[in-house]
């Protein structure tokens, strides 16, 4: 009897189809780069890759969590910036390193909690809320960093710098930390009911509530998580580069957003994985790196990354239409409204 | 109304009454959905509830399941009075007519959501899949438990949802039209599942439109009509006709038999040939002649609603042909169909019918603004004149053309909608639920308007869940069942029984 049941492949049942595709593309990209540009495998380049990957991945974990429940957070870049500044200011005020670290994280958690309250409690659209908070936070950064602080904070105690600069066996500690975090999140998603309930919630919110999953509180805590992770990335990066200025995290939200979509997330919710967040971040970071190595003008980076995003979304949209039984002629043909007999 | 004496259940099944409704009433605004309904369900039986559209079945189920509180009356579970909250969290599991599944999750997770087997802090996946596979095997389903639910057919998804309710092990299982989305094979699987559940001691409360099915598996059948209890029958020696007779029998008032003889020679104005939409309806055929009013009737889940929407390109069909005046329609989008001489009355006034914040004049002139314009500028005077004319013609009770639809009663809103629908002088008119939720007077006026259009040689197609309305209005009625054409009745044969026999029965 069992032999008549069509078995589901692992990639399909684990919902890792798009993730594995992205990983494959990343691998191809890496191989191609190492052939085309010898500088790619250079120690300096690999080190700067790791430094770029770590904060992006940490932020993407939060964003992917929100993607799963059909939400997103555009304030992450600004939160990253303001959290680094908060830590720097605490240090300048003479506070010990752990307190300064926590001050930065708390800033992010608070902003995340505000986003969460607005969305989960008051039911305001998450695009509007987080876009508004993005502007507000950027504005606060401008206010704080005016006058004599225009150049940013640069002198930190060595203990703080160490937070971002430790290494293990020649690999960046931050990068390893971000990877471990990613593995931990993936395990949580796959193995625990709380993790699964994110996907249940994204797949069918009403049905999930009817089966006892708490929608509002889950939403709230996902936004808090996203804020906290963005702050963590911000503080660690401030420690890494030894500087807190008003440019940190600028435009990052779009990069992360795109990485999550390419890595298998969907703004409709119910889809995505942290492995996919890793794949997407790898892809976006490698692509940026490729442009730098091949000295393509930076303007073109945005064009290509945007084009890849549009391609992914268009292919996805076409597949959805095909699934609903629309013939190819009505999707791509010149007369979409024509009836085919 | 007296409480009907329930018939005793003989045999070895666990005795007693698991559920009893006493004098339950519920109103939504001015609409009385249920009036003084009382009946009993015995423990361990399959109990079917039957009734036409709007008979109050869904409201009854929702009250039993604790989703809404009745205005009057009480619900007893195992002899004890209960509140809605107790029932919601209690020993009752309900499967709603609309799918409430997680298309992005595996089959096993869909069955066990909310009750995942755990070990430590983790989900015990081996046990989860083993138990799911066991359940699926028990009911003869050949599905991999790791398959993503969204890739199954709608019927299989529905069965998985029912298995979720089964797995919860509630002693009272409520199924609202569980077979409406299933094909014959799937429906048979489900029926045998229901029988197994009864043999296992569960009580099943079951709503269906398929009379044959009900007769096949129900122990008792409770019939509702117009929100009132009619009778609880024991399923012994009764047939489809007995059930239909109790479901229908509303007072229709005088029916003036329309003269259909002259119509037979009229040219076909609108034809639908082999129209299909994946998963919604299949191979629909209809011809409407000039001057003819054709009704389309189908019970909930029959596909009639989707069919009506696809005719106007709102949700486009996937294959088939349509002809207007013998010429094939090439572009099936609402705007092109309007240009070709078709008009559509949307069934949903609030959401898709009227611009509630715009004046009556704006509403009735919206479809024909280009005709009321000169050099691309809207001629306000013409718009107002046009609106005054329509207000007079349809006797809309409104202070003037600048009034807002939201200030009007439902019946007057409907008349504004009808006049907007007829504004561009269409040759083919599709009316969708033309009198839903309006009073008797407005209903008659809308009917008169439809008859007047037909008398002018227009072709009229009416979709309505209100069967008496169709019987009075239409020259013939096309009936849908199980997402297909079930048949057609006309002339003397056009009775409520005949239509219901096609819509719910096996003929």
HADDOCK unambig.tbl for C-alpha pairs under 7 A between the chains (distance, minus, plus):
assign (segid A and resid 5 and name CA) (segid B and resid 142 and name CA) 5.39 0.50 0.50
assign (segid A and resid 5 and name CA) (segid B and resid 143 and name CA) 5.85 0.50 0.50
assign (segid A and resid 5 and name CA) (segid B and resid 144 and name CA) 6.05 0.50 0.50
assign (segid A and resid 6 and name CA) (segid B and resid 144 and name CA) 6.48 0.50 0.50
assign (segid A and resid 7 and name CA) (segid B and resid 144 and name CA) 5.92 0.50 0.50
assign (segid A and resid 8 and name CA) (segid B and resid 144 and name CA) 6.72 0.50 0.50
assign (segid A and resid 8 and name CA) (segid B and resid 146 and name CA) 6.30 0.50 0.50
assign (segid A and resid 8 and name CA) (segid B and resid 147 and name CA) 5.63 0.50 0.50
assign (segid A and resid 13 and name CA) (segid B and resid 106 and name CA) 6.94 0.50 0.50
assign (segid A and resid 13 and name CA) (segid B and resid 146 and name CA) 5.58 0.50 0.50
assign (segid A and resid 13 and name CA) (segid B and resid 147 and name CA) 5.85 0.50 0.50
assign (segid A and resid 13 and name CA) (segid B and resid 148 and name CA) 6.22 0.50 0.50
assign (segid A and resid 191 and name CA) (segid B and resid 122 and name CA) 5.33 0.50 0.50
assign (segid A and resid 191 and name CA) (segid B and resid 123 and name CA) 5.65 0.50 0.50
assign (segid A and resid 192 and name CA) (segid B and resid 121 and name CA) 6.46 0.50 0.50
assign (segid A and resid 192 and name CA) (segid B and resid 122 and name CA) 4.69 0.50 0.50
assign (segid A and resid 192 and name CA) (segid B and resid 123 and name CA) 5.47 0.50 0.50
assign (segid A and resid 193 and name CA) (segid B and resid 123 and name CA) 6.23 0.50 0.50
assign (segid A and resid 200 and name CA) (segid B and resid 102 and name CA) 6.37 0.50 0.50
assign (segid A and resid 203 and name CA) (segid B and resid 102 and name CA) 5.32 0.50 0.50
assign (segid A and resid 203 and name CA) (segid B and resid 103 and name CA) 6.49 0.50 0.50
assign (segid A and resid 203 and name CA) (segid B and resid 104 and name CA) 5.69 0.50 0.50
assign (segid A and resid 204 and name CA) (segid B and resid 101 and name CA) 6.97 0.50 0.50
assign (segid A and resid 204 and name CA) (segid B and resid 102 and name CA) 5.65 0.50 0.50
assign (segid A and resid 207 and name CA) (segid B and resid 100 and name CA) 5.31 0.50 0.50
assign (segid A and resid 207 and name CA) (segid B and resid 101 and name CA) 6.61 0.50 0.50
assign (segid A and resid 211 and name CA) (segid B and resid 113 and name CA) 6.96 0.50 0.50
assign (segid A and resid 211 and name CA) (segid B and resid 114 and name CA) 5.55 0.50 0.50
assign (segid A and resid 212 and name CA) (segid B and resid 114 and name CA) 6.47 0.50 0.50
assign (segid A and resid 270 and name CA) (segid B and resid 104 and name CA) 6.10 0.50 0.50
assign (segid A and resid 325 and name CA) (segid B and resid 278 and name CA) 5.61 0.50 0.50
assign (segid A and resid 325 and name CA) (segid B and resid 318 and name CA) 6.75 0.50 0.50
assign (segid A and resid 326 and name CA) (segid B and resid 318 and name CA) 5.81 0.50 0.50
assign (segid A and resid 337 and name CA) (segid B and resid 331 and name CA) 5.05 0.50 0.50
assign (segid A and resid 337 and name CA) (segid B and resid 332 and name CA) 5.09 0.50 0.50
assign (segid A and resid 337 and name CA) (segid B and resid 333 and name CA) 5.89 0.50 0.50
assign (segid A and resid 338 and name CA) (segid B and resid 330 and name CA) 5.28 0.50 0.50
assign (segid A and resid 338 and name CA) (segid B and resid 331 and name CA) 4.75 0.50 0.50
assign (segid A and resid 338 and name CA) (segid B and resid 332 and name CA) 5.97 0.50 0.50
assign (segid A and resid 339 and name CA) (segid B and resid 319 and name CA) 6.09 0.50 0.50
assign (segid A and resid 339 and name CA) (segid B and resid 320 and name CA) 6.62 0.50 0.50
assign (segid A and resid 339 and name CA) (segid B and resid 321 and name CA) 6.52 0.50 0.50
assign (segid A and resid 339 and name CA) (segid B and resid 330 and name CA) 6.45 0.50 0.50
assign (segid A and resid 339 and name CA) (segid B and resid 332 and name CA) 6.76 0.50 0.50
assign (segid A and resid 340 and name CA) (segid B and resid 319 and name CA) 5.34 0.50 0.50
assign (segid A and resid 340 and name CA) (segid B and resid 320 and name CA) 6.33 0.50 0.50
assign (segid A and resid 341 and name CA) (segid B and resid 319 and name CA) 5.24 0.50 0.50
assign (segid A and resid 341 and name CA) (segid B and resid 320 and name CA) 4.36 0.50 0.50
assign (segid A and resid 341 and name CA) (segid B and resid 321 and name CA) 5.68 0.50 0.50
